[in-house]
Amino acid sequence: MPREAEPSLNEKAFLLQALQQNLRLDGRDIDEYRPIKLSFGDEYGLVEVEFGKTRIVAKASAEVTIPYTDRPFDGIFNIVTELSPMASPAFEVNRPTETEVLLSRLLEKTIRRSNALDTESLCLVAGQKCWSIRVDVHAESHDGNLIDASCLAVVAALRHFRKPDTSIEGEVVTVYTPAEREPVPLSWLHSPFCVTFSFFGDLGDMFVVDANWLEEQVHRKARRDRRRSRHTAAVQRGGVGQGQGFLQAPR
């Protein structure tokens, strides 16, 4: 498996010295994101998100299928991620890296397992037919912070998506084309998002938000929190933990 390029010792030392003075090499403030661009495609559910040079494409789709036997009144919702060599030489086709596995798990926790999407509304005929919603996430360019960019892309794709309208008579489900009936939006309970902090220094006493690729290669530990409305939905931590008082309740 190809190894991701690493910054030189001089680059690492220079970056850490700058952070000690609350400076970032790209000129941003410590808590400042790169310019964020959100573009929607011609079809429902196709979204491109850019965090600086990091670019993510998400595509939502739907099909009628059979619900899981243990959840007969729920539809199905899945997120599929793909990090290809086009985004970084460290990624390989059909060989998930640690980065891809971590990204998949965090998107799973943040969006699917937090019940952001109302899966009960996807049920058509209990135990027999339901909608299966899938979002494919592709990284086209990797310059750091794939997690925040991917989370925004998935949520935007789902909010932009429209599924075909249906009618039900008994156990017969009729699915209408867009020409016959206007497609309908998905039912949402809340819209989560990710914020990634990267910590530096022996004590982890320096941090930045939205680290670029170079900063990610140098950082000692990272913490991601997902906020739902005014609440923290989950926290994912890497490396050594921070003090108890680091994360405060949102105001």
C-alpha positions as CSV (number, residue, x, y, z in Angstrom):
1,M,0.0,0.0,0.0
2,P,1.4,3.4,-1.0
3,R,2.4,5.6,2.0
4,E,1.2,9.1,2.2
5,A,3.9,11.8,1.8
6,E,5.2,13.3,5.0
7,P,6.4,16.8,5.7
8,S,10.0,17.3,6.4
9,L,11.4,17.9,9.9
10,N,12.0,21.6,9.0
11,E,8.4,22.0,7.8
12,K,7.0,20.5,11.0
13,A,9.2,22.7,13.2
14,F,8.3,25.8,11.3
15,L,4.6,25.0,11.5
16,L,4.8,24.4,15.3
17,Q,6.8,27.6,15.8
18,A,4.1,29.6,13.9
19,L,1.3,28.0,16.0
20,Q,3.1,29.0,19.2
21,Q,2.5,32.6,18.0
22,N,-1.1,31.8,17.0
23,L,-0.2,32.0,13.4
24,R,-1.1,29.6,10.6
25,L,1.0,29.2,7.4
26,D,-2.0,29.9,5.1
27,G,-2.8,33.1,7.0
28,R,-6.0,32.0,8.7
29,D,-7.0,32.6,12.3
30,I,-6.7,29.6,14.6
31,D,-10.5,29.1,14.6
32,E,-11.1,30.0,11.0
33,Y,-12.3,27.7,8.2
34,R,-11.1,27.8,4.7
35,P,-13.5,29.3,2.1
36,I,-16.4,26.8,1.8
37,K,-18.2,26.4,-1.5
38,L,-21.4,24.4,-2.0
39,S,-22.5,23.5,-5.5
40,F,-25.7,21.6,-6.6
41,G,-25.9,19.5,-9.7
42,D,-28.7,19.5,-12.3
43,E,-30.3,16.4,-10.7
44,Y,-31.7,16.1,-7.2
45,G,-29.2,15.0,-4.6
46,L,-26.0,15.7,-6.4
47,V,-23.7,18.1,-4.4
48,E,-20.1,19.2,-4.5
49,V,-18.4,20.7,-1.4
50,E,-15.1,22.5,-1.4
51,F,-13.1,23.3,1.7
52,G,-10.3,25.2,0.1
53,K,-8.6,22.6,-2.1
54,T,-10.4,19.7,-0.5
55,R,-13.3,18.7,-2.8
56,I,-16.0,16.1,-2.0
57,V,-18.9,15.0,-4.2
58,A,-22.0,13.3,-2.7
59,K,-24.8,11.7,-4.7
60,A,-28.1,10.6,-3.1
61,S,-30.3,7.9,-4.7
62,A,-33.4,5.9,-3.8
63,E,-35.0,2.6,-4.7
64,V,-37.9,0.5,-3.4
65,T,-36.8,-2.6,-1.5
66,I,-37.7,-5.0,1.3
67,P,-37.2,-3.6,4.9
68,Y,-35.0,-5.5,7.4
69,T,-37.0,-8.1,9.2
70,D,-36.1,-6.7,12.7
71,R,-37.2,-3.2,11.6
72,P,-40.4,-3.7,9.5
73,F,-41.7,-0.2,10.0
74,D,-38.4,1.6,8.9
75,G,-36.8,2.3,5.6
76,I,-33.1,1.7,4.9
77,F,-30.4,4.4,4.9
78,N,-26.7,3.8,4.0
79,I,-23.6,5.9,3.4
80,V,-20.9,4.6,1.1
81,T,-17.5,6.3,1.0
82,E,-14.8,6.0,-1.6
83,L,-11.3,7.6,-1.4
84,S,-9.7,7.1,-4.8
85,P,-6.1,7.7,-6.0
86,M,-7.4,10.8,-7.8
87,A,-7.8,12.4,-4.3
88,S,-4.4,11.2,-3.0
89,P,-1.7,8.8,-4.1
90,A,-2.0,7.2,-0.6
91,F,-5.5,5.8,-1.5
92,E,-6.1,2.7,-3.6
93,V,-9.1,1.4,-5.4
94,N,-10.9,-1.4,-3.4
95,R,-8.4,-1.2,-0.6
96,P,-9.8,0.9,2.3
97,T,-7.2,2.8,4.2
98,E,-7.4,3.8,7.9
99,T,-8.5,7.3,6.8
100,E,-11.4,5.8,4.8
101,V,-12.5,3.5,7.6
102,L,-12.4,6.4,10.1
103,L,-14.4,8.6,7.7
104,S,-17.1,5.9,7.2
105,R,-17.5,5.4,11.0
106,L,-17.8,9.1,11.8
107,L,-20.3,9.7,9.0
108,E,-22.2,6.6,10.3
109,K,-22.3,8.0,13.9
110,T,-23.0,11.6,12.9
111,I,-25.8,11.2,10.4
112,R,-27.2,7.7,10.4
113,R,-27.0,6.6,14.0
114,S,-28.0,10.0,15.3
115,N,-31.4,9.5,13.5
116,A,-31.0,12.7,11.5
117,L,-33.1,11.2,8.7
118,D,-36.6,10.0,9.7
119,T,-36.4,6.4,8.5
120,E,-40.0,5.6,9.6
121,S,-41.2,8.0,6.9
122,L,-39.5,5.7,4.3
123,C,-41.8,2.8,5.1
124,L,-44.3,2.1,2.3
125,V,-45.9,-1.2,3.3
126,A,-44.9,-2.5,6.8
127,G,-42.6,-5.5,6.5
128,Q,-42.9,-5.7,2.7
129,K,-41.8,-2.5,0.9
130,C,-39.8,0.6,1.8
131,W,-37.5,3.2,0.4
132,S,-33.8,2.5,0.5
133,I,-31.8,5.8,0.6
134,R,-28.1,5.6,-0.3
135,V,-25.5,8.4,-0.4
136,D,-22.2,7.8,-2.3
137,V,-19.4,10.0,-1.1
138,H,-16.3,10.5,-3.4
139,A,-13.2,12.5,-2.5
140,E,-11.9,14.2,-5.6
141,S,-9.2,16.2,-3.9
142,H,-7.6,15.8,-0.4
143,D,-6.0,18.8,1.2
144,G,-7.2,18.0,4.8
145,N,-10.4,17.8,6.8
146,L,-12.2,15.2,4.8
147,I,-14.5,14.6,7.7
148,D,-16.1,18.0,8.0
149,A,-16.4,18.4,4.2
150,S,-17.9,14.9,3.8
151,C,-20.5,15.5,6.5
152,L,-21.6,18.7,4.9
153,A,-21.8,17.1,1.5
154,V,-23.9,14.2,2.8
155,V,-26.4,16.4,4.7
156,A,-26.6,18.8,1.7
157,A,-27.2,16.0,-0.7
158,L,-30.0,14.5,1.4
159,R,-31.6,17.9,2.0
160,H,-31.5,18.6,-1.7
161,F,-32.7,15.1,-2.8
162,R,-36.2,14.4,-3.9
163,K,-37.6,10.9,-4.0
164,P,-40.4,9.8,-6.4
165,D,-43.9,10.3,-5.1
166,T,-46.0,7.2,-4.5
167,S,-49.5,6.0,-3.9
168,I,-50.6,2.9,-2.0
169,E,-53.7,0.8,-2.4
170,G,-53.7,-2.1,-0.1
171,E,-50.3,-3.7,-0.6
172,V,-49.8,-2.3,-4.1
173,V,-47.3,0.5,-4.4
174,T,-47.3,2.8,-7.4
175,V,-44.1,4.9,-8.0
176,Y,-44.6,7.9,-10.2
177,T,-42.1,9.5,-12.5
178,P,-41.2,13.2,-12.2
179,A,-43.3,13.9,-15.2
180,E,-46.4,12.4,-13.5
181,R,-45.9,13.8,-10.1
182,E,-43.5,16.2,-8.5
183,P,-40.9,14.3,-6.4
184,V,-41.0,14.9,-2.6
185,P,-38.3,15.8,-0.1
186,L,-37.1,13.5,2.6
187,S,-38.3,13.9,6.2
188,W,-35.6,15.2,8.5
189,L,-35.4,15.4,12.3
190,H,-32.3,17.5,12.5
191,S,-29.3,18.6,10.4
192,P,-26.0,17.5,12.1
193,F,-22.5,18.9,11.2
194,C,-18.9,18.1,12.1
195,V,-16.3,20.4,13.6
196,T,-12.8,19.0,13.7
197,F,-10.1,20.3,16.1
198,S,-6.5,19.4,15.6
199,F,-4.2,19.6,18.6
200,F,-0.4,20.3,18.7
201,G,2.5,20.4,21.1
202,D,3.6,17.9,23.7
203,L,0.7,18.9,26.0
204,G,-1.8,19.4,23.2
205,D,-2.2,23.0,24.3
206,M,-2.4,24.4,20.8
207,F,-5.2,23.7,18.4
208,V,-6.6,24.7,15.0
209,V,-10.0,24.3,13.3
210,D,-10.3,22.8,9.8
211,A,-6.7,21.7,9.5
212,N,-5.2,21.5,6.0
213,W,-3.2,18.5,4.8
214,L,0.1,19.8,6.2
215,E,-1.4,20.6,9.6
216,E,-3.0,17.1,9.7
217,Q,0.3,15.5,9.2
218,V,1.8,17.3,12.1
219,H,-1.0,17.4,14.7
220,R,-0.8,15.2,17.8
221,K,-4.4,14.5,18.3
222,A,-7.8,15.4,16.8
223,R,-11.2,15.7,18.3
224,R,-14.5,15.9,16.4
225,D,-17.8,16.9,17.8
226,R,-21.1,16.7,16.1
227,R,-23.7,19.3,17.2
228,R,-27.4,18.6,16.9
229,S,-29.5,21.7,17.4
230,R,-27.9,23.1,20.7
231,H,-26.5,19.8,21.9
232,T,-23.4,17.8,21.3
233,A,-24.5,14.5,19.6
234,A,-21.2,12.7,19.8
235,V,-17.4,13.2,20.3
236,Q,-14.7,11.2,18.5
237,R,-11.2,11.5,19.9
238,G,-7.8,10.4,18.7
239,G,-4.5,10.3,20.7
240,V,-4.4,11.6,24.3
241,G,-7.5,13.1,25.7
242,Q,-7.9,16.7,26.7
243,G,-8.9,18.0,30.1
244,Q,-12.5,17.7,31.3
245,G,-13.3,21.4,30.8
246,F,-12.1,21.7,27.2
247,L,-15.5,21.2,25.6
248,Q,-18.1,23.5,26.9
249,A,-21.8,23.5,26.2
250,P,-22.8,25.5,23.1
251,R,-24.3,28.8,23.8
